[in-house]
Amino acid sequence: MIIDAVFLLMFFNYLTSALKNVSLYETTITTEDGTSLDGAYGTDDTIQIKYIGEKTETGWLILNTPNDDFEQGDTNFFKHKGWYIGDLLGGVLCKFSDKDFWKIRFISVVITNDKEIIQYAFYEKHITFDNNDCLLLRAEFIDQNTN
């Protein structure tokens, strides 16, 4: 009986600690407005991102919704929950398929956890994706607020 109580207490402490390490990743992507020789700048392709932190990475996050995302001139917002990865170092953004030519004007992420809200932008701006492309992104710290 005592062992069961100790186990339950340890399990409760583990869950409480794990929940404090959950972060919300709010990604914002703005697609260029206009056209190019290759066609319009928007895409209907599948887009995924992986954030890389000082401690770990998020794994692949899908940035598509049932809406018509990534149309020219649009700004799209995506929310994902995941484990705290430490200070953001960068990310990898991938466009899977070769249906469309896509050009991004700007990409940023706000990471919120139980201690702070941190905003990052990426150095890469006016990014062009053609066929099955992936791009390594370098994070740029913008702002931080404590909760």
Number of C-alpha atoms within 10 A of each C-alpha: 6 7 8 9 10 11 12 12 12 12 12 12 12 11 12 11 11 12 14 13 16 16 21 18 23 16 19 17 19 21 24 23 16 12 14 11 6 10 11 17 23 23 23 18 20 17 20 17 21 18 22 21 17 12 11 14 19 18 13 14 18 15 20 17 11 5 7 12 21 24 19 20 16 17 17 19 16 15 15 14 15 15 18 24 19 13 15 23 19 21 19 15 21 20 22 18 15 15 13 20 20 26 27 23 18 18 22 18 23 19 22 21 20 13 12 13 16 19 20 21 21 19 15 16 14 14 14 14 21 17 14 14 14 16 15 15 21 17 22 16 15 13 11 14 10 10 9
